[in-house]
């Protein structure tokens, strides 16, 4: 069953300059991705950020999946020499 990210992720211009965050927190989607890219595990994230849940983490990936499908991302630009 696909997680409905809209129940977990939102954006508010008054919170982190409008970056998408996990509802009820100031934990951004970007932070979760940074932690994972640094080698953090789901367990490590949940232990260090007890205000989020496994469902919240699933929502991060569901949100990103939809963004990719809708092309709501900014791919790296090729440098012109």
mmCIF file of the N, C-alpha and C atoms, coordinates in Angstrom:
data_MODEL
# 
_entry.id   MODEL 
# 
loop_
_atom_site.group_PDB 
_atom_site.id 
_atom_site.type_symbol 
_atom_site.label_atom_id 
_atom_site.label_alt_id 
_atom_site.label_comp_id 
_atom_site.label_asym_id 
_atom_site.label_entity_id 
_atom_site.label_seq_id 
_atom_site.pdbx_PDB_ins_code 
_atom_site.Cartn_x 
_atom_site.Cartn_y 
_atom_site.Cartn_z 
_atom_site.occupancy 
_atom_site.B_iso_or_equiv 
_atom_site.pdbx_formal_charge 
_atom_site.auth_seq_id 
_atom_site.auth_comp_id 
_atom_site.auth_asym_id 
_atom_site.auth_atom_id 
_atom_site.pdbx_PDB_model_num 
ATOM 1   N N  . UNK A 1 1  ? 0.841  -1.177 0.000   1.00 0.00 ? 1  UNK A N  1 
ATOM 2   C CA . UNK A 1 1  ? 0.000  0.000  0.000   1.00 0.00 ? 1  UNK A CA 1 
ATOM 3   C C  . UNK A 1 1  ? 0.885  1.239  0.000   1.00 0.00 ? 1  UNK A C  1 
ATOM 4   N N  . UNK A 1 2  ? 0.602  2.173  -0.907  1.00 0.00 ? 2  UNK A N  1 
ATOM 5   C CA . UNK A 1 2  ? 1.381  3.392  -1.026  1.00 0.00 ? 2  UNK A CA 1 
ATOM 6   C C  . UNK A 1 2  ? 0.985  4.382  0.071   1.00 0.00 ? 2  UNK A C  1 
ATOM 7   N N  . UNK A 1 3  ? 1.985  4.990  0.672   1.00 0.00 ? 3  UNK A N  1 
ATOM 8   C CA . UNK A 1 3  ? 1.757  5.978  1.725   1.00 0.00 ? 3  UNK A CA 1 
ATOM 9   C C  . UNK A 1 3  ? 1.286  7.283  1.103   1.00 0.00 ? 3  UNK A C  1 
ATOM 10  N N  . UNK A 1 4  ? 0.248  7.873  1.674   1.00 0.00 ? 4  UNK A N  1 
ATOM 11  C CA . UNK A 1 4  ? -0.209 9.187  1.226   1.00 0.00 ? 4  UNK A CA 1 
ATOM 12  C C  . UNK A 1 4  ? 0.645  10.234 1.930   1.00 0.00 ? 4  UNK A C  1 
ATOM 13  N N  . UNK A 1 5  ? 1.639  10.745 1.221   1.00 0.00 ? 5  UNK A N  1 
ATOM 14  C CA . UNK A 1 5  ? 2.582  11.666 1.833   1.00 0.00 ? 5  UNK A CA 1 
ATOM 15  C C  . UNK A 1 5  ? 1.916  12.957 2.297   1.00 0.00 ? 5  UNK A C  1 
ATOM 16  N N  . UNK A 1 6  ? 0.798  13.321 1.720   1.00 0.00 ? 6  UNK A N  1 
ATOM 17  C CA . UNK A 1 6  ? 0.119  14.574 2.092   1.00 0.00 ? 6  UNK A CA 1 
ATOM 18  C C  . UNK A 1 6  ? -0.343 14.577 3.547   1.00 0.00 ? 6  UNK A C  1 
ATOM 19  N N  . UNK A 1 7  ? -0.491 13.398 4.128   1.00 0.00 ? 7  UNK A N  1 
ATOM 20  C CA . UNK A 1 7  ? -0.858 13.305 5.539   1.00 0.00 ? 7  UNK A CA 1 
ATOM 21  C C  . UNK A 1 7  ? 0.341  13.542 6.454   1.00 0.00 ? 7  UNK A C  1 
ATOM 22  N N  . UNK A 1 8  ? 1.547  13.476 5.907   1.00 0.00 ? 8  UNK A N  1 
ATOM 23  C CA . UNK A 1 8  ? 2.756  13.532 6.722   1.00 0.00 ? 8  UNK A CA 1 
ATOM 24  C C  . UNK A 1 8  ? 3.706  14.687 6.377   1.00 0.00 ? 8  UNK A C  1 
ATOM 25  N N  . UNK A 1 9  ? 3.679  15.139 5.148   1.00 0.00 ? 9  UNK A N  1 
ATOM 26  C CA . UNK A 1 9  ? 4.634  16.142 4.673   1.00 0.00 ? 9  UNK A CA 1 
ATOM 27  C C  . UNK A 1 9  ? 3.880  17.409 4.289   1.00 0.00 ? 9  UNK A C  1 
ATOM 28  N N  . UNK A 1 10 ? 4.424  18.559 4.700   1.00 0.00 ? 10 UNK A N  1 
ATOM 29  C CA . UNK A 1 10 ? 3.805  19.812 4.273   1.00 0.00 ? 10 UNK A CA 1 
ATOM 30  C C  . UNK A 1 10 ? 4.851  20.906 4.176   1.00 0.00 ? 10 UNK A C  1 
ATOM 31  N N  . UNK A 1 11 ? 4.433  22.016 3.618   1.00 0.00 ? 11 UNK A N  1 
ATOM 32  C CA . UNK A 1 11 ? 5.320  23.163 3.444   1.00 0.00 ? 11 UNK A CA 1 
ATOM 33  C C  . UNK A 1 11 ? 4.604  24.398 3.965   1.00 0.00 ? 11 UNK A C  1 
ATOM 34  N N  . UNK A 1 12 ? 5.318  25.204 4.739   1.00 0.00 ? 12 UNK A N  1 
ATOM 35  C CA . UNK A 1 12 ? 4.769  26.426 5.312   1.00 0.00 ? 12 UNK A CA 1 
ATOM 36  C C  . UNK A 1 12 ? 5.857  27.480 5.219   1.00 0.00 ? 12 UNK A C  1 
ATOM 37  N N  . UNK A 1 13 ? 5.555  28.603 4.621   1.00 0.00 ? 13 UNK A N  1 
ATOM 38  C CA . UNK A 1 13 ? 6.568  29.636 4.428   1.00 0.00 ? 13 UNK A CA 1 
ATOM 39  C C  . UNK A 1 13 ? 7.149  30.138 5.744   1.00 0.00 ? 13 UNK A C  1 
ATOM 40  N N  . UNK A 1 14 ? 6.450  29.921 6.853   1.00 0.00 ? 14 UNK A N  1 
ATOM 41  C CA . UNK A 1 14 ? 6.952  30.341 8.165   1.00 0.00 ? 14 UNK A CA 1 
ATOM 42  C C  . UNK A 1 14 ? 7.846  29.297 8.830   1.00 0.00 ? 14 UNK A C  1 
ATOM 43  N N  . UNK A 1 15 ? 7.984  28.137 8.221   1.00 0.00 ? 15 UNK A N  1 
ATOM 44  C CA . UNK A 1 15 ? 8.810  27.063 8.783   1.00 0.00 ? 15 UNK A CA 1 
ATOM 45  C C  . UNK A 1 15 ? 9.905  26.708 7.784   1.00 0.00 ? 15 UNK A C  1 
ATOM 46  N N  . UNK A 1 16 ? 11.142 26.907 8.175   1.00 0.00 ? 16 UNK A N  1 
ATOM 47  C CA . UNK A 1 16 ? 12.309 26.594 7.338   1.00 0.00 ? 16 UNK A CA 1 
ATOM 48  C C  . UNK A 1 16 ? 12.195 27.163 5.923   1.00 0.00 ? 16 UNK A C  1 
ATOM 49  N N  . UNK A 1 17 ? 11.709 28.383 5.839   1.00 0.00 ? 17 UNK A N  1 
ATOM 50  C CA . UNK A 1 17 ? 11.587 29.068 4.546   1.00 0.00 ? 17 UNK A CA 1 
ATOM 51  C C  . UNK A 1 17 ? 10.770 28.293 3.520   1.00 0.00 ? 17 UNK A C  1 
ATOM 52  N N  . UNK A 1 18 ? 9.810  27.526 3.980   1.00 0.00 ? 18 UNK A N  1 
ATOM 53  C CA . UNK A 1 18 ? 8.920  26.812 3.068   1.00 0.00 ? 18 UNK A CA 1 
ATOM 54  C C  . UNK A 1 18 ? 9.405  25.464 2.592   1.00 0.00 ? 18 UNK A C  1 
ATOM 55  N N  . UNK A 1 19 ? 10.550 24.998 3.128   1.00 0.00 ? 19 UNK A N  1 
ATOM 56  C CA . UNK A 1 19 ? 11.014 23.660 2.737   1.00 0.00 ? 19 UNK A CA 1 
ATOM 57  C C  . UNK A 1 19 ? 9.995  22.625 3.195   1.00 0.00 ? 19 UNK A C  1 
ATOM 58  N N  . UNK A 1 20 ? 9.831  21.544 2.435   1.00 0.00 ? 20 UNK A N  1 
ATOM 59  C CA . UNK A 1 20 ? 8.916  20.491 2.890   1.00 0.00 ? 20 UNK A CA 1 
ATOM 60  C C  . UNK A 1 20 ? 9.467  19.837 4.165   1.00 0.00 ? 20 UNK A C  1 
ATOM 61  N N  . UNK A 1 21 ? 8.588  19.711 5.159   1.00 0.00 ? 21 UNK A N  1 
ATOM 62  C CA . UNK A 1 21 ? 8.958  19.129 6.447   1.00 0.00 ? 21 UNK A CA 1 
ATOM 63  C C  . UNK A 1 21 ? 7.950  18.063 6.850   1.00 0.00 ? 21 UNK A C  1 
ATOM 64  N N  . UNK A 1 22 ? 8.344  17.254 7.809   1.00 0.00 ? 22 UNK A N  1 
ATOM 65  C CA . UNK A 1 22 ? 7.419  16.295 8.397   1.00 0.00 ? 22 UNK A CA 1 
ATOM 66  C C  . UNK A 1 22 ? 6.484  17.077 9.308   1.00 0.00 ? 22 UNK A C  1 
ATOM 67  N N  . UNK A 1 23 ? 5.179  16.911 9.102   1.00 0.00 ? 23 UNK A N  1 
ATOM 68  C CA . UNK A 1 23 ? 4.185  17.672 9.855   1.00 0.00 ? 23 UNK A CA 1 
ATOM 69  C C  . UNK A 1 23 ? 4.445  17.591 11.354  1.00 0.00 ? 23 UNK A C  1 
ATOM 70  N N  . UNK A 1 24 ? 4.281  18.737 12.011  1.00 0.00 ? 24 UNK A N  1 
ATOM 71  C CA . UNK A 1 24 ? 4.439  18.812 13.452  1.00 0.00 ? 24 UNK A CA 1 
ATOM 72  C C  . UNK A 1 24 ? 5.882  18.904 13.898  1.00 0.00 ? 24 UNK A C  1 
ATOM 73  N N  . UNK A 1 25 ? 6.798  19.001 12.936  1.00 0.00 ? 25 UNK A N  1 
ATOM 74  C CA . UNK A 1 25 ? 8.220  19.087 13.266  1.00 0.00 ? 25 UNK A CA 1 
ATOM 75  C C  . UNK A 1 25 ? 8.869  20.160 12.407  1.00 0.00 ? 25 UNK A C  1 
ATOM 76  N N  . UNK A 1 26 ? 10.132 20.388 12.653  1.00 0.00 ? 26 UNK A N  1 
ATOM 77  C CA . UNK A 1 26 ? 10.956 21.230 11.791  1.00 0.00 ? 26 UNK A CA 1 
ATOM 78  C C  . UNK A 1 26 ? 12.002 20.343 11.101  1.00 0.00 ? 26 UNK A C  1 
ATOM 79  N N  . UNK A 1 27 ? 11.660 19.073 10.971  1.00 0.00 ? 27 UNK A N  1 
ATOM 80  C CA . UNK A 1 27 ? 12.557 18.107 10.329  1.00 0.00 ? 27 UNK A CA 1 
ATOM 81  C C  . UNK A 1 27 ? 12.218 18.076 8.843   1.00 0.00 ? 27 UNK A C  1 
ATOM 82  N N  . UNK A 1 28 ? 13.168 18.538 8.030   1.00 0.00 ? 28 UNK A N  1 
ATOM 83  C CA . UNK A 1 28 ? 12.910 18.660 6.604   1.00 0.00 ? 28 UNK A CA 1 
ATOM 84  C C  . UNK A 1 28 ? 13.172 17.344 5.858   1.00 0.00 ? 28 UNK A C  1 
ATOM 85  N N  . UNK A 1 29 ? 12.528 17.241 4.718   1.00 0.00 ? 29 UNK A N  1 
ATOM 86  C CA . UNK A 1 29 ? 12.786 16.122 3.806   1.00 0.00 ? 29 UNK A CA 1 
ATOM 87  C C  . UNK A 1 29 ? 14.270 16.122 3.462   1.00 0.00 ? 29 UNK A C  1 
ATOM 88  N N  . UNK A 1 30 ? 14.812 17.298 3.237   1.00 0.00 ? 30 UNK A N  1 
ATOM 89  C CA . UNK A 1 30 ? 16.226 17.439 2.903   1.00 0.00 ? 30 UNK A CA 1 
ATOM 90  C C  . UNK A 1 30 ? 17.120 16.849 3.999   1.00 0.00 ? 30 UNK A C  1 
ATOM 91  N N  . UNK A 1 31 ? 16.810 17.114 5.265   1.00 0.00 ? 31 UNK A N  1 
ATOM 92  C CA . UNK A 1 31 ? 17.610 16.571 6.369   1.00 0.00 ? 31 UNK A CA 1 
ATOM 93  C C  . UNK A 1 31 ? 17.579 15.049 6.359   1.00 0.00 ? 31 UNK A C  1 
ATOM 94  N N  . UNK A 1 32 ? 16.401 14.472 6.170   1.00 0.00 ? 32 UNK A N  1 
ATOM 95  C CA . UNK A 1 32 ? 16.289 13.009 6.136   1.00 0.00 ? 32 UNK A CA 1 
ATOM 96  C C  . UNK A 1 32 ? 17.166 12.437 5.026   1.00 0.00 ? 32 UNK A C  1 
ATOM 97  N N  . UNK A 1 33 ? 17.111 13.042 3.858   1.00 0.00 ? 33 UNK A N  1 
ATOM 98  C CA . UNK A 1 33 ? 17.927 12.568 2.738   1.00 0.00 ? 33 UNK A CA 1 
ATOM 99  C C  . UNK A 1 33 ? 19.411 12.728 3.028   1.00 0.00 ? 33 UNK A C  1 
ATOM 100 N N  . UNK A 1 34 ? 19.796 13.845 3.633   1.00 0.00 ? 34 UNK A N  1 
ATOM 101 C CA . UNK A 1 34 ? 21.197 14.049 3.999   1.00 0.00 ? 34 UNK A CA 1 
ATOM 102 C C  . UNK A 1 34 ? 21.675 12.982 4.972   1.00 0.00 ? 34 UNK A C  1 
ATOM 103 N N  . UNK A 1 35 ? 20.854 12.685 5.974   1.00 0.00 ? 35 UNK A N  1 
ATOM 104 C CA . UNK A 1 35 ? 21.239 11.663 6.956   1.00 0.00 ? 35 UNK A CA 1 
ATOM 105 C C  . UNK A 1 35 ? 21.415 10.302 6.279   1.00 0.00 ? 35 UNK A C  1 
ATOM 106 N N  . UNK A 1 36 ? 20.473 9.944  5.431   1.00 0.00 ? 36 UNK A N  1 
ATOM 107 C CA . UNK A 1 36 ? 20.574 8.664  4.730   1.00 0.00 ? 36 UNK A CA 1 
ATOM 108 C C  . UNK A 1 36 ? 21.797 8.617  3.830   1.00 0.00 ? 36 UNK A C  1 
ATOM 109 N N  . UNK A 1 37 ? 22.107 9.727  3.175   1.00 0.00 ? 37 UNK A N  1 
ATOM 110 C CA . UNK A 1 37 ? 23.275 9.750  2.286   1.00 0.00 ? 37 UNK A CA 1 
ATOM 111 C C  . UNK A 1 37 ? 24.582 9.659  3.067   1.00 0.00 ? 37 UNK A C  1 
ATOM 112 N N  . UNK A 1 38 ? 24.529 10.008 4.356   1.00 0.00 ? 38 UNK A N  1 
ATOM 113 C CA . UNK A 1 38 ? 25.708 9.893  5.221   1.00 0.00 ? 38 UNK A CA 1 
ATOM 114 C C  . UNK A 1 38 ? 25.827 8.505  5.851   1.00 0.00 ? 38 UNK A C  1 
ATOM 115 N N  . UNK A 1 39 ? 24.875 7.630  5.530   1.00 0.00 ? 39 UNK A N  1 
ATOM 116 C CA . UNK A 1 39 ? 24.948 6.268  6.035   1.00 0.00 ? 39 UNK A CA 1 
ATOM 117 C C  . UNK A 1 39 ? 24.074 5.973  7.236   1.00 0.00 ? 39 UNK A C  1 
ATOM 118 N N  . UNK A 1 40 ? 23.278 6.941  7.666   1.00 0.00 ? 40 UNK A N  1 
ATOM 119 C CA . UNK A 1 40 ? 22.366 6.684  8.783   1.00 0.00 ? 40 UNK A CA 1 
ATOM 120 C C  . UNK A 1 40 ? 21.345 5.639  8.352   1.00 0.00 ? 40 UNK A C  1 
ATOM 121 N N  . UNK A 1 41 ? 20.929 4.812  9.294   1.00 0.00 ? 41 UNK A N  1 
ATOM 122 C CA . UNK A 1 41 ? 19.883 3.830  9.036   1.00 0.00 ? 41 UNK A CA 1 
ATOM 123 C C  . UNK A 1 41 ? 18.546 4.381  9.522   1.00 0.00 ? 41 UNK A C  1 
ATOM 124 N N  . UNK A 1 42 ? 17.480 3.717  9.124   1.00 0.00 ? 42 UNK A N  1 
ATOM 125 C CA . UNK A 1 42 ? 16.149 4.098  9.607   1.00 0.00 ? 42 UNK A CA 1 
ATOM 126 C C  . UNK A 1 42 ? 16.119 4.079  11.132  1.00 0.00 ? 42 UNK A C  1 
ATOM 127 N N  . UNK A 1 43 ? 16.701 3.049  11.722  1.00 0.00 ? 43 UNK A N  1 
ATOM 128 C CA . UNK A 1 43 ? 16.715 2.931  13.185  1.00 0.00 ? 43 UNK A CA 1 
ATOM 129 C C  . UNK A 1 43 ? 17.447 4.104  13.822  1.00 0.00 ? 43 UNK A C  1 
ATOM 130 N N  . UNK A 1 44 ? 18.583 4.483  13.258  1.00 0.00 ? 44 UNK A N  1 
ATOM 131 C CA . UNK A 1 44 ? 19.342 5.613  13.796  1.00 0.00 ? 44 UNK A CA 1 
ATOM 132 C C  . UNK A 1 44 ? 18.526 6.905  13.740  1.00 0.00 ? 44 UNK A C  1 
ATOM 133 N N  . UNK A 1 45 ? 17.840 7.114  12.631  1.00 0.00 ? 45 UNK A N  1 
ATOM 134 C CA . UNK A 1 45 ? 17.030 8.323  12.490  1.00 0.00 ? 45 UNK A CA 1 
ATOM 135 C C  . UNK A 1 45 ? 15.905 8.330  13.513  1.00 0.00 ? 45 UNK A C  1 
ATOM 136 N N  . UNK A 1 46 ? 15.201 7.211  13.635  1.00 0.00 ? 46 UNK A N  1 
ATOM 137 C CA . UNK A 1 46 ? 14.082 7.138  14.577  1.00 0.00 ? 46 UNK A CA 1 
ATOM 138 C C  . UNK A 1 46 ? 14.538 7.300  16.024  1.00 0.00 ? 46 UNK A C  1 
ATOM 139 N N  . UNK A 1 47 ? 15.698 6.770  16.357  1.00 0.00 ? 47 UNK A N  1 
ATOM 140 C CA . UNK A 1 47 ? 16.212 6.908  17.724  1.00 0.00 ? 47 UNK A CA 1 
ATOM 141 C C  . UNK A 1 47 ? 16.629 8.346  18.030  1.00 0.00 ? 47 UNK A C  1 
ATOM 142 N N  . UNK A 1 48 ? 17.193 9.035  17.047  1.00 0.00 ? 48 UNK A N  1 
ATOM 143 C CA . UNK A 1 48 ? 17.687 10.386 17.258  1.00 0.00 ? 48 UNK A CA 1 
ATOM 144 C C  . UNK A 1 48 ? 16.625 11.463 17.059  1.00 0.00 ? 48 UNK A C  1 
ATOM 145 N N  . UNK A 1 49 ? 15.558 11.134 16.375  1.00 0.00 ? 49 UNK A N  1 
ATOM 146 C CA . UNK A 1 49 ? 14.460 12.067 16.138  1.00 0.00 ? 49 UNK A CA 1 
ATOM 147 C C  . UNK A 1 49 ? 13.148 11.386 16.516  1.00 0.00 ? 49 UNK A C  1 
ATOM 148 N N  . UNK A 1 50 ? 12.884 11.270 17.822  1.00 0.00 ? 50 UNK A N  1 
ATOM 149 C CA . UNK A 1 50 ? 11.724 10.499 18.291  1.00 0.00 ? 50 UNK A CA 1 
ATOM 150 C C  . UNK A 1 50 ? 10.362 11.097 17.927  1.00 0.00 ? 50 UNK A C  1 
ATOM 151 N N  . UNK A 1 51 ? 10.341 12.307 17.385  1.00 0.00 ? 51 UNK A N  1 
ATOM 152 C CA . UNK A 1 51 ? 9.054  12.899 16.993  1.00 0.00 ? 51 UNK A CA 1 
ATOM 153 C C  . UNK A 1 51 ? 8.577  12.403 15.636  1.00 0.00 ? 51 UNK A C  1 
ATOM 154 N N  . UNK A 1 52 ? 9.431  11.661 14.926  1.00 0.00 ? 52 UNK A N  1 
ATOM 155 C CA . UNK A 1 52 ? 8.991  11.115 13.646  1.00 0.00 ? 52 UNK A CA 1 
ATOM 156 C C  . UNK A 1 52 ? 8.789  9.610  13.767  1.00 0.00 ? 52 UNK A C  1 
ATOM 157 N N  . UNK A 1 53 ? 8.074  9.064  12.801  1.00 0.00 ? 53 UNK A N  1 
ATOM 158 C CA . UNK A 1 53 ? 7.713  7.645  12.824  1.00 0.00 ? 53 UNK A CA 1 
ATOM 159 C C  . UNK A 1 53 ? 8.165  6.963  11.532  1.00 0.00 ? 53 UNK A C  1 
ATOM 160 N N  . UNK A 1 54 ? 8.018  5.657  11.505  1.00 0.00 ? 54 UNK A N  1 
ATOM 161 C CA . UNK A 1 54 ? 8.303  4.907  10.278  1.00 0.00 ? 54 UNK A CA 1 
ATOM 162 C C  . UNK A 1 54 ? 7.412  5.392  9.144   1.00 0.00 ? 54 UNK A C  1 
ATOM 163 N N  . UNK A 1 55 ? 6.163  5.707  9.469   1.00 0.00 ? 55 UNK A N  1 
ATOM 164 C CA . UNK A 1 55 ? 5.250  6.224  8.450   1.00 0.00 ? 55 UNK A CA 1 
ATOM 165 C C  . UNK A 1 55 ? 5.748  7.557  7.899   1.00 0.00 ? 55 UNK A C  1 
ATOM 166 N N  . UNK A 1 56 ? 6.321  8.382  8.762   1.00 0.00 ? 56 UNK A N  1 
ATOM 167 C CA . UNK A 1 56 ? 6.876  9.662  8.312   1.00 0.00 ? 56 UNK A CA 1 
ATOM 168 C C  . UNK A 1 56 ? 8.004  9.434  7.315   1.00 0.00 ? 56 UNK A C  1 
ATOM 169 N N  . UNK A 1 57 ? 8.867  8.468  7.620   1.00 0.00 ? 57 UNK A N  1 
ATOM 170 C CA . UNK A 1 57 ? 9.970  8.168  6.713   1.00 0.00 ? 57 UNK A CA 1 
ATOM 171 C C  . UNK A 1 57 ? 9.459  7.637  5.382   1.00 0.00 ? 57 UNK A C  1 
ATOM 172 N N  . UNK A 1 58 ? 8.445  6.784  5.422   1.00 0.00 ? 58 UNK A N  1 
ATOM 173 C CA . UNK A 1 58 ? 7.854  6.281  4.181   1.00 0.00 ? 58 UNK A CA 1 
ATOM 174 C C  . UNK A 1 58 ? 7.254  7.438  3.374   1.00 0.00 ? 58 UNK A C  1 
ATOM 175 N N  . UNK A 1 59 ? 6.655  8.390  4.081   1.00 0.00 ? 59 UNK A N  1 
ATOM 176 C CA . UNK A 1 59 ? 6.054  9.544  3.414   1.00 0.00 ? 59 UNK A CA 1 
ATOM 177 C C  . UNK A 1 59 ? 7.106  10.380 2.699   1.00 0.00 ? 59 UNK A C  1 
ATOM 178 N N  . UNK A 1 60 ? 8.305  10.478 3.269   1.00 0.00 ? 60 UNK A N  1 
ATOM 179 C CA . UNK A 1 60 ? 9.398  11.206 2.618   1.00 0.00 ? 60 UNK A CA 1 
ATOM 180 C C  . UNK A 1 60 ? 9.659  10.591 1.245   1.00 0.00 ? 60 UNK A C  1 
ATOM 181 N N  . UNK A 1 61 ? 9.741  9.278  1.181   1.00 0.00 ? 61 UNK A N  1 
ATOM 182 C CA . UNK A 1 61 ? 10.028 8.609  -0.085  1.00 0.00 ? 61 UNK A CA 1 
ATOM 183 C C  . UNK A 1 61 ? 8.846  8.670  -1.047  1.00 0.00 ? 61 UNK A C  1 
ATOM 184 N N  . UNK A 1 62 ? 7.643  8.606  -0.526  1.00 0.00 ? 62 UNK A N  1 
ATOM 185 C CA . UNK A 1 62 ? 6.461  8.733  -1.364  1.00 0.00 ? 62 UNK A CA 1 
ATOM 186 C C  . UNK A 1 62 ? 6.400  10.135 -1.976  1.00 0.00 ? 62 UNK A C  1 
ATOM 187 N N  . UNK A 1 63 ? 6.705  11.141 -1.164  1.00 0.00 ? 63 UNK A N  1 
ATOM 188 C CA . UNK A 1 63 ? 6.754  12.526 -1.634  1.00 0.00 ? 63 UNK A CA 1 
ATOM 189 C C  . UNK A 1 63 ? 7.792  12.675 -2.746  1.00 0.00 ? 63 UNK A C  1 
ATOM 190 N N  . UNK A 1 64 ? 8.983  12.153 -2.515  1.00 0.00 ? 64 UNK A N  1 
ATOM 191 C CA . UNK A 1 64 ? 10.046 12.258 -3.517  1.00 0.00 ? 64 UNK A CA 1 
ATOM 192 C C  . UNK A 1 64 ? 9.692  11.515 -4.791  1.00 0.00 ? 64 UNK A C  1 
ATOM 193 N N  . UNK A 1 65 ? 9.079  10.359 -4.660  1.00 0.00 ? 65 UNK A N  1 
ATOM 194 C CA . UNK A 1 65 ? 8.665  9.589  -5.826  1.00 0.00 ? 65 UNK A CA 1 
ATOM 195 C C  . UNK A 1 65 ? 7.694  10.398 -6.676  1.00 0.00 ? 65 UNK A C  1 
ATOM 196 N N  . UNK A 1 66 ? 6.725  11.016 -6.033  1.00 0.00 ? 66 UNK A N  1 
ATOM 197 C CA . UNK A 1 66 ? 5.752  11.811 -6.782  1.00 0.00 ? 66 UNK A CA 1 
ATOM 198 C C  . UNK A 1 66 ? 6.429  13.031 -7.422  1.00 0.00 ? 66 UNK A C  1 
ATOM 199 N N  . UNK A 1 67 ? 7.339  13.669 -6.707  1.00 0.00 ? 67 UNK A N  1 
ATOM 200 C CA . UNK A 1 67 ? 8.067  14.810 -7.273  1.00 0.00 ? 67 UNK A CA 1 
ATOM 201 C C  . UNK A 1 67 ? 8.829  14.396 -8.525  1.00 0.00 ? 67 UNK A C  1 
ATOM 202 N N  . UNK A 1 68 ? 9.458  13.241 -8.480  1.00 0.00 ? 68 UNK A N  1 
ATOM 203 C CA . UNK A 1 68 ? 10.209 12.760 -9.640  1.00 0.00 ? 68 UNK A CA 1 
ATOM 204 C C  . UNK A 1 68 ? 9.266  12.490 -10.815 1.00 0.00 ? 68 UNK A C  1 
ATOM 205 N N  . UNK A 1 69 ? 8.130  11.894 -10.531 1.00 0.00 ? 69 UNK A N  1 
ATOM 206 C CA . UNK A 1 69 ? 7.169  11.611 -11.592 1.00 0.00 ? 69 UNK A CA 1 
ATOM 207 C C  . UNK A 1 69 ? 6.623  12.887 -12.197 1.00 0.00 ? 69 UNK A C  1 
ATOM 208 N N  . UNK A 1 70 ? 6.441  13.905 -11.364 1.00 0.00 ? 70 UNK A N  1 
ATOM 209 C CA . UNK A 1 70 ? 5.895  15.175 -11.827 1.00 0.00 ? 70 UNK A CA 1 
ATOM 210 C C  . UNK A 1 70 ? 6.989  16.125 -12.298 1.00 0.00 ? 70 UNK A C  1 
ATOM 211 N N  . UNK A 1 71 ? 8.235  15.658 -12.231 1.00 0.00 ? 71 UNK A N  1 
ATOM 212 C CA . UNK A 1 71 ? 9.395  16.442 -12.617 1.00 0.00 ? 71 UNK A CA 1 
ATOM 213 C C  . UNK A 1 71 ? 9.490  17.742 -11.832 1.00 0.00 ? 71 UNK A C  1 
ATOM 214 N N  . UNK A 1 72 ? 9.172  17.651 -10.538 1.00 0.00 ? 72 UNK A N  1 
ATOM 215 C CA . UNK A 1 72 ? 9.279  18.812 -9.655  1.00 0.00 ? 72 UNK A CA 1 
ATOM 216 C C  . UNK A 1 72 ? 10.615 18.804 -8.936  1.00 0.00 ? 72 UNK A C  1 
ATOM 217 N N  . UNK A 1 73 ? 11.655 18.628 -9.682  1.00 0.00 ? 73 UNK A N  1 
ATOM 218 C CA . UNK A 1 73 ? 13.001 18.611 -9.125  1.00 0.00 ? 73 UNK A CA 1 
ATOM 219 C C  . UNK A 1 73 ? 13.901 19.375 -10.073 1.00 0.00 ? 73 UNK A C  1 
ATOM 220 N N  . UNK A 1 74 ? 15.074 19.695 -9.615  1.00 0.00 ? 74 UNK A N  1 
ATOM 221 C CA . UNK A 1 74 ? 16.014 20.445 -10.419 1.00 0.00 ? 74 UNK A CA 1 
ATOM 222 C C  . UNK A 1 74 ? 17.245 19.585 -10.648 1.00 0.00 ? 74 UNK A C  1 
ATOM 223 N N  . UNK A 1 75 ? 17.339 18.957 -11.835 1.00 0.00 ? 75 UNK A N  1 
ATOM 224 C CA . UNK A 1 75 ? 18.492 18.102 -12.108 1.00 0.00 ? 75 UNK A CA 1 
ATOM 225 C C  . UNK A 1 75 ? 19.762 18.945 -12.206 1.00 0.00 ? 75 UNK A C  1 
ATOM 226 N N  . UNK A 1 76 ? 20.905 18.348 -11.925 1.00 0.00 ? 76 UNK A N  1 
ATOM 227 C CA . UNK A 1 76 ? 22.158 19.093 -12.038 1.00 0.00 ? 76 UNK A CA 1 
ATOM 228 C C  . UNK A 1 76 ? 22.321 19.624 -13.462 1.00 0.00 ? 76 UNK A C  1 
ATOM 229 N N  . UNK A 1 77 ? 22.766 20.836 -13.550 1.00 0.00 ? 77 UNK A N  1 
ATOM 230 C CA . UNK A 1 77 ? 22.993 21.464 -14.855 1.00 0.00 ? 77 UNK A CA 1 
ATOM 231 C C  . UNK A 1 77 ? 24.400 21.155 -15.342 1.00 0.00 ? 77 UNK A C  1 
ATOM 232 N N  . UNK A 1 78 ? 24.513 20.906 -16.622 1.00 0.00 ? 78 UNK A N  1 
ATOM 233 C CA . UNK A 1 78 ? 25.830 20.691 -17.211 1.00 0.00 ? 78 UNK A CA 1 
ATOM 234 C C  . UNK A 1 78 ? 26.539 22.028 -17.279 1.00 0.00 ? 78 UNK A C  1 
ATOM 235 N N  . UNK A 1 79 ? 27.803 22.027 -16.890 1.00 0.00 ? 79 UNK A N  1 
ATOM 236 C CA . UNK A 1 79 ? 28.602 23.239 -16.984 1.00 0.00 ? 79 UNK A CA 1 
ATOM 237 C C  . UNK A 1 79 ? 29.015 23.453 -18.428 1.00 0.00 ? 79 UNK A C  1 
ATOM 238 N N  . UNK A 1 80 ? 28.835 24.649 -18.891 1.00 0.00 ? 80 UNK A N  1 
ATOM 239 C CA . UNK A 1 80 ? 29.238 24.997 -20.254 1.00 0.00 ? 80 UNK A CA 1 
ATOM 240 C C  . UNK A 1 80 ? 30.619 25.614 -20.182 1.00 0.00 ? 80 UNK A C  1 
ATOM 241 N N  . UNK A 1 81 ? 31.549 25.040 -20.947 1.00 0.00 ? 81 UNK A N  1 
ATOM 242 C CA . UNK A 1 81 ? 32.923 25.529 -20.910 1.00 0.00 ? 81 UNK A CA 1 
ATOM 243 C C  . UNK A 1 81 ? 33.120 26.734 -21.791 1.00 0.00 ? 81 UNK A C  1 
# 
